[in-house]
Amino acid sequence: MGQSTINNSIRFGIGAALREDPRYFPSERKGFLPRMGHALASTFVTRTDSGDRAFAVSRFGGAFGSAFISNSWRPAGEDTTNHALGRAGITLALGAGMNVFREFWPDMRRMSRRR
């Protein structure tokens, strides 16, 4: 819970400073693979306030910053650089998974209502 709170705080601070828009924007493309690619790419790329695309500095800063800060309360053996990198990777992977969910959930919900 603490790592998540720190992650969100870092993301908000960096995102506000760099004028990043943290929202997920669904793909305008058709087909499974193009939409999946868009969802996964949105983990690494964000939109700015002006609508341009840019590297998602806030997402990576939050993931890595919170993972390393959380080393301060982790037990010995879990407070290493390798563990922090692993936690950051998990955070980014969960973000990618949420993007995929956000991309395809409207379709899944629509299909379940037809039955």
C-alpha positions in Angstrom: 0.0 0.0 0.0 2.8 2.4 0.9 4.6 1.7 -2.4 1.4 2.4 -4.3 0.9 5.7 -2.5 4.4 6.8 -3.2 4.1 5.7 -6.9 1.0 7.8 -7.3 2.6 10.8 -5.6 5.7 10.7 -7.8 3.6 10.1 -10.9 1.4 13.1 -10.1 4.3 15.4 -9.4 6.3 14.5 -12.4 3.2 14.4 -14.7 2.1 17.9 -13.5 5.6 19.3 -14.0 5.9 17.8 -17.5 2.3 18.4 -18.4 1.7 14.7 -19.1 -1.9 13.5 -19.4 -2.1 10.3 -17.3 -5.4 9.0 -18.9 -5.6 6.0 -21.1 -6.9 6.8 -24.6 -8.5 3.9 -26.4 -7.2 2.9 -29.8 -8.9 4.2 -32.9 -7.7 1.2 -34.9 -9.6 -1.9 -35.7 -8.5 -5.5 -35.1 -7.1 -7.3 -32.1 -3.3 -7.0 -32.7 -3.3 -3.3 -33.5 -5.4 -2.5 -30.5 -3.2 -4.8 -28.3 -0.1 -3.0 -29.6 -1.6 0.3 -28.8 -2.5 -0.8 -25.2 1.0 -2.1 -24.6 2.7 0.9 -26.2 0.6 3.2 -24.0 2.7 1.9 -21.1 5.7 3.6 -22.5 4.2 6.6 -24.3 1.8 9.2 -23.0 0.1 12.3 -24.3 1.0 15.8 -23.2 -1.4 18.6 -22.6 -0.9 19.8 -26.1 -1.9 16.3 -27.5 1.6 15.3 -28.6 3.1 11.9 -27.7 6.1 11.7 -25.4 7.9 9.1 -23.3 5.9 8.4 -20.1 8.5 9.8 -17.7 6.0 10.0 -14.8 5.0 6.3 -15.1 8.6 5.2 -15.1 9.7 7.7 -12.4 6.8 6.5 -10.2 7.5 2.8 -10.7 11.2 3.0 -10.1 11.2 5.7 -7.5 8.6 4.0 -5.3 10.3 0.6 -5.7 13.6 2.0 -4.5 12.0 4.2 -1.7 10.2 1.1 -0.4 13.6 -0.5 0.2 13.7 1.6 3.3 11.1 -0.5 5.1 11.6 -3.9 3.4 13.2 -6.7 5.4 16.8 -7.6 4.9 17.2 -9.6 1.8 14.3 -7.8 0.0 15.9 -4.4 0.1 18.3 -4.9 -2.7 18.6 -3.2 -6.1 17.6 -6.4 -7.8 14.4 -6.7 -5.8 13.6 -3.0 -6.4 14.1 -3.4 -10.1 11.8 -6.4 -10.0 9.1 -4.5 -8.1 9.4 -1.7 -10.6 9.0 -4.2 -13.5 5.9 -5.7 -11.8 4.4 -2.2 -11.4 5.0 -1.5 -15.1 3.6 -4.9 -16.1 0.4 -4.3 -14.0 0.0 -0.9 -15.7 0.3 -2.6 -19.1 -2.3 -5.1 -18.0 -4.7 -2.4 -16.9 -4.2 -0.7 -20.3 -5.2 -4.0 -22.1 -8.2 -4.3 -19.8 -9.3 -0.7 -20.5 -8.9 -1.3 -24.2 -11.0 -4.5 -24.4 -13.4 -4.2 -21.5 -16.0 -2.3 -23.4 -16.1 -5.0 -26.1 -16.3 -7.8 -23.5 -19.1 -6.0 -21.6 -21.0 -5.5 -24.9 -20.6 -9.1 -25.9 -21.8 -10.4 -22.5 -25.0 -8.3 -22.7 -26.0 -9.8 -26.0 -26.4 -13.3 -24.5 
